[in-house]
Amino acid sequence: MNSISSETKTVFDRLEVRVWRRIRSDGLLSAGQTVLVACSGGADSTFLTLVMQRLAQHMGLTCVVAHVDHGLRSDSGKDAQWVREFARGLGLECLVERVAVEGAGEEAARNARLSALERLADRVGADVVALGHHADDQAETILMRMIRGTGFRGLAAMASRRGRFVRPLLDLRRDEIEAALADSGTRFVEDATNVSSDFFRNRVRAEMLPWMRGENPAIVESLAGLARNVRADLDAFDAAMEIVSKHWVVEEVGPDGRIGSRILPELWEKLGPGGLWWAVRKAHARATMGRPSVGQLERVHLMDLFEGLARGFDGRSRRFMVPGGVMALQGGWGLTVVPGDWLDDPAVGPWAVAKTGRWRLGTTGWVVVVGEDASRRMVSQRQFFRTRHPGDQIMLGHHHKKVQDLFVDRGVPAPLRDRLPLLADDHGLVAWVPDLHGENEKVTLWAEIGSLEAVLAALFDWDHREQEFFDLSVAPRYATKTPGSSKTS
């Protein structure tokens, strides 16, 4: 079934060479990796499995076949059994997982499939998950997005790599793949749902593309080329934004290692909606760890947020939930995008840090670093770190102010107020709170209370070589640094 005659081997080899060129140019695979090959049994994934099995012999790859049974058809089990036998004939291990699709439509099935592939990849320790999307899929995706409405990024369609998911077949047309399988005598599974008019993609495939092909026989290549050109421009734009945003986006690492982001008002003021949208998308990807199974973030999810930002950072606190269980919090200190469950169970302390070292303050995302001299004096000072209590007051100059009022004045979003560390004494008087409303937000905060020296540093990637101490026994003062500058204020 899987043997390829010498006459048709040349045809198959031509496609294999084009696949290899894509793999090499985009750096999709490396020698010695373990690759999970997603195989539905259809023509594209069957061809992909054959090519990956052949490449494995040349690159020292370990290939494992994975089939996801959505259970949407009564006979779906037959497809799973076919894939098992196909993989066995190639001498490859095959994993099958049946999933329950939550919701209806193509997007729900896609999310369930990608989640299952992630789990299977974790099980076998796969470095890469190979998907069988080809040029026709790319063209259909562009048309679908144009019909529904999209932006420049949507026209880039599917990337050849997203996280550990790779698509080596994006340069091949469907008819080329099917012709190679037919010439080699390789069978594949025909999925009846691929011709059902119930699915949007099928209608685009059966109705739109044939009409467009009449106007331009190379429409698939043209649309695939559009996607490549747009993605190249986007890659350049993203690289430039990565450099620029270092001044205005602060990464925050949560207790479980997931990354949130704080986007400072300066980014909105300097770059406007385009820059902010880029930063929000990147922050969303960080908060979801780049999981492909997370629903696509669209501008519509944040329309209220952007409308509010159009009026500037006015100090009002707003919160929004977006796809992937991510929360966006707007306040006077900027826009914070974090995993929503970060705020489920905030630790309250107190944390008595009575010896030298680096100490994480519960799940606040903050760290205390204490030197030897500070450790000796901390016990006698009876000062400790905790999150706020009702009625907390702080000494500002020669008068007291409620910490709650201070947070409101600074525009700290309400859900975050219970996660900020305070330095307090046994009598409940707060001596220090972190400054979250300075001119430059990428800061390292060093605090000195009398003879007590402690450093609080948000878990930012920051240069700690310059250090400055302040006496905070009278009023809070803060040190800020501009990247590349030795000045503090």
QUIVENHU-V278932 format. One record per residue. D_LAST is the distance of its C-alpha to the last C-alpha in whole Angstrom. Layout:
((D_LAST) (D_LAST))
//
This chain:
((74) (72) (73) (73) (76) (76) (76) (73) (71) (70) (69) (67) (65) (64) (62) (61) (60) (58) (56) (55) (54) (52) (51) (50) (48) (46) (46) (47) (49) (49) (52) (52) (50) (52) (52) (53) (55) (56) (59) (61) (64) (64) (64) (61) (60) (63) (63) (59) (61) (63) (61) (58) (61) (62) (59) (58) (61) (60) (56) (57) (55) (56) (57) (58) (59) (57) (59) (58) (60) (59) (63) (63) (66) (69) (70) (67) (68) (70) (67) (65) (69) (69) (66) (66) (70) (68) (65) (68) (70) (67) (67) (63) (62) (62) (60) (60) (58) (59) (57) (57) (55) (53) (54) (56) (56) (55) (51) (52) (54) (52) (49) (51) (53) (49) (48) (52) (51) (48) (49) (52) (50) (48) (51) (53) (49) (49) (47) (48) (50) (52) (53) (56) (54) (56) (56) (58) (55) (52) (54) (55) (52) (50) (53) (53) (49) (50) (52) (50) (47) (44) (42) (41) (40) (43) (45) (44) (46) (46) (45) (46) (44) (42) (41) (44) (46) (48) (50) (52) (55) (53) (55) (58) (60) (62) (66) (65) (64) (67) (69) (68) (69) (72) (74) (73) (74) (71) (72) (69) (68) (69) (66) (68) (65) (64) (67) (66) (65) (63) (60) (58) (58) (61) (62) (60) (61) (65) (65) (62) (62) (66) (65) (63) (64) (67) (65) (63) (65) (62) (59) (58) (57) (56) (53) (52) (51) (49) (47) (47) (46) (43) (42) (41) (39) (37) (37) (35) (33) (32) (31) (29) (27) (26) (24) (23) (22) (20) (17) (18) (20) (19) (22) (23) (26) (28) (31) (33) (32) (31) (28) (27) (24) (21) (21) (18) (19) (18) (21) (23) (22) (22) (25) (27) (30) (31) (28) (27) (31) (30) (27) (29) (32) (30) (29) (32) (34) (31) (32) (36) (35) (37) (40) (43) (45) (42) (43) (41) (38) (39) (38) (40) (38) (35) (37) (36) (32) (32) (34) (31) (28) (30) (29) (25) (23) (24) (23) (27) (27) (30) (32) (34) (36) (37) (39) (39) (38) (34) (32) (30) (28) (26) (23) (20) (18) (20) (24) (24) (28) (29) (33) (34) (35) (32) (32) (36) (35) (32) (32) (31) (31) (30) (29) (29) (28) (30) (30) (28) (27) (26) (27) (27) (27) (30) (30) (26) (25) (22) (22) (22) (22) (23) (24) (27) (25) (24) (27) (29) (27) (27) (30) (31) (28) (29) (26) (26) (25) (27) (26) (27) (30) (32) (31) (27) (25) (22) (21) (18) (18) (22) (23) (24) (23) (25) (23) (26) (25) (21) (22) (24) (21) (19) (22) (22) (25) (28) (29) (26) (25) (28) (26) (22) (22) (22) (22) (25) (27) (31) (31) (29) (26) (23) (20) (17) (17) (15) (13) (15) (14) (10) (10) (10) (12) (13) (11) (12) (12) (13) (14) (16) (19) (20) (22) (21) (19) (19) (17) (17) (17) (18) (21) (19) (20) (17) (16) (16) (16) (13) (12) (10) (11) (11) (14) (14) (18) (17) (15) (13) (9) (7) (5) (6) (8) (10) (13) (15) (11) (10) (7) (4) (0))
//
